Amino acid sequence: HQDNLLFLWSFIVSITGIGGLLGSSGSRYLTVKFGKRKCLLCNNLLMITAGLIMGCSKMARSFEMILIGRFVYGISTGLCVPLHHQYLGEISPRKLRGFANSTASFFLSLGKAVGQIIGQRELLGSQSLWPILMASCAVPALFQLVTLPFFPETPPYLFMQKGDQEGCKKAIRQLWGEGCHQAEIEDIMKEKATMKNTKILSVLELIKEPSFRRQLCILTTVSATVQLCGISAV
């Protein structure tokens, strides 16, 4: 029935957001336990799995595979957005940290634009090629899976979470070259000392905290405006 088809289609579209909520909620625990680099590597496998499931859905004649693939894709996206920003910020020198973080947002927007362009009917949005379009999310994940092992774990994680000062110095030299990096190491030590006296708030505690209420309202308003401006409809 047409109403059932509309409901299934709407559910397939929106289930990515549900997966994203679950993925982002678990990002802090996973990064503290395993580190940003390992989490990104495992997340790439998750994204490749999602791409393969969606790409094979037409061959298997199964819309359920699209539903599952979109959900797994959502979890992977929810994990990778905070992970990429954290990893990129922590491996960048102090002078380039702001610039590096801003490039992540730029490439996120660029990726959306490229996705919409290749999703046109004249390119990969046709009846015969849409499985390739849905599987294309696995391409950047595969590229990162191959290249990321050549990068070290972030120096702040090695120093603050693992207590590995030598590993931290080695990662700094690998990332930023030989030279005096004492200022960066002192910054990490100061951050570690600050973290000891700082309570990490849960999502519920953050919502209840009066001092953050205005910032939360501003962020929520801006995010809601972006989502409600019609970009998904376009």
N, C-alpha and C positions, 0 to 999 in steps of 0.2 A: 504494500500500500504506500501511496505517495507520502503520507504523514510519517510512516515508519522510516522511509528512506531519508526524509528530511531530518528526523531525530538522529538517525545513525550518522549522517553526514555532519551534523552539528556536534555530535559527541566526538567524532574522529578529529574534528578541528580543535575543539576545546580541551581534549584530554592532554594535549601537550602542556598546557598551563598547569594542570594538576600534577603531572610528572615534574615540571619545573619547580613547583612549590616543594615537593618532596625532596628533590635533589638539592635545592639551595638550603633547605632546613638541615640537611645532614653534612653540609660542606665543612662547618667549623670542626665537628668531631673528627671527621676523616683527615683534615689537614693537620690537626694537632697530633693525631695518632700515627699517621703514615708519611706526612710531609707533602708539600705541594707537587713536587715532581712525580712521585709515585702515584698520587691521586690523578694527575693529568694523564699519565701513561695508561692507567686502568680505565679512565674515562674515555680515552680514545678507542679502546676495545669496545666499550659500551656503545659509542657512537657508530662504529663500524658494524656492530651487531644490528643496531636499529636500521642502518642503511640497507643491509642485506635482507632483513625481514621485509621491509617495505618494497625493495626492488624485486623480490621474488613473489610478491603477493598476486600479481596478475598471472604469472605462470601457474601458481598453485590454485588460482581462482578462489581466493580467500580474502574477503574484506576484513576478517578478524585479524589477519596479519598486518594490515595497515593500521588497525586500531592498536595492536600491541607495539608495533614499530614506532608509532607516534608517541606512545606513552614512554617507551624506553628512550626515545629521542628527547622527550621533555625532561626526563630525569638527568640525562647527560648534559643538556643545555643548562639546567638549573645548577649543576655542579661546576661546569666549565666557566660560566660568567664570573663568579667570584674568584675561582681558582686562577684564571688567566690574569686578572687584575692584580691579585696578590703576588703571584709568581713574578710577573713582569715588573712590578714595583720593587720587589725585594732583591731582584738580581741587577737592578739598574743602579748606577752611581748616584749619589745624592743630588748632583747638579742636573741630572737628566731624568730624575724620577717622575716629576710632574709631566714632562713631555712624553715619557714612555707610557704612562697611564692614559694620557689623552689619545695616544695612537690606538690603544685597544678599542676605545669607543668609536674612533674613526673607521677602523677595519670592520667592526661589528655592523656599522651602518652601511659600509661598502658591500659587505657580504649580503645584507638584505636586498640592496639594490641589484646586485648581480643575480641573486636568486629570482627576483621578480622579472628581470630581463630574460633570463634563459627559460623562465616558466611560461613565456608567451607561446601561443599556439604555433607560431611560425618556427619555433626552435624546439624545445623539449616538452612543451605543454600539449603536444598532440596525443591522439588516442593511442598511437603505437609506442610513443617514446616516454610517456609519463612515468613508467617504472624506473627508467634511468634517472629522471629528474629527482625522484624520491630517494634514490640510492646515492645521489651525488653528495649528500652530506658526509659520506664515508671517505671522500677524497681528501679533504683537508685533515681529517682525523688520521688517515693513513700516513700522510706526509709528516704530521707532528709525531706520530708513533715511531717513525724511522729516524727523525732528526733529534728528538728530545733526549734520548740516551747520551748524546754527546755533551749535554749541558749538566752542570752540577745542581745539587739541591741548593736552596736559597741559604745564604750565610746567616740571616737572623734565625731561621729554623734550626740550623745545626748548632748555633750557640745557645739559644734560649730554651729550645725544647730538648735537645740531645746533650747539651753541655759539652759539645765537641769543639773546643777552641781551635785546635790544630786543623780540623776539618773545615771550620769556618774560614780560617786564613787561607787554606788551600783553594777553597771555592772562590774567595775574593780575588786571589791571584789569577785563577783560571778565567774569571769573568772580566776583570778590569786590568789585567796585565801586572807585570812586576812594578814595584815601587812602594812608596810609603802610603799605607792605607790605615794608619793609626786612627785618624779622625772618624772613619766609618766604623771601625771596631769599637771605639769609645761611644759612638751613637747607639750601637747595638747593646752595649753594656748598660747605658743609661735607660734604654727602653726596657731591658730585662728588670732593672731595679724598679722602674715605674710599674711594670706589670705585677710585681709581687704585692704592691699595695693597692692594686685596682681590682675590683670585683667585675667579673665578666657577667653581663646581664643576659638572661634568656629573652626570647622574643616577648613573652608575656610580661616580664619585669620591665622591659624597655617601654612597652606600651603604657604601663602603669606609672612610670617615672615622670613626675611633673616637669622636671628641668628639660626633658627632651620632647615635650608635647608639641611645642611650636615647630621645631624642626621636622618632626614626624608629619605634622599636618601639611607643611609646605611640600615635603617629598611626596606624600600621598596625593596631594592635589596635582602636582606636576605629572606624576606617573599616570594618574587617572586621565588627565587631559590628553596625554600622548596616546593612551589606549582608546579613548573615546573620540579621537579626531577623525576617525574614518580610515586609518591606515590599513586595517585588516580588510575593510570593504574594498578599498582600492586594489 
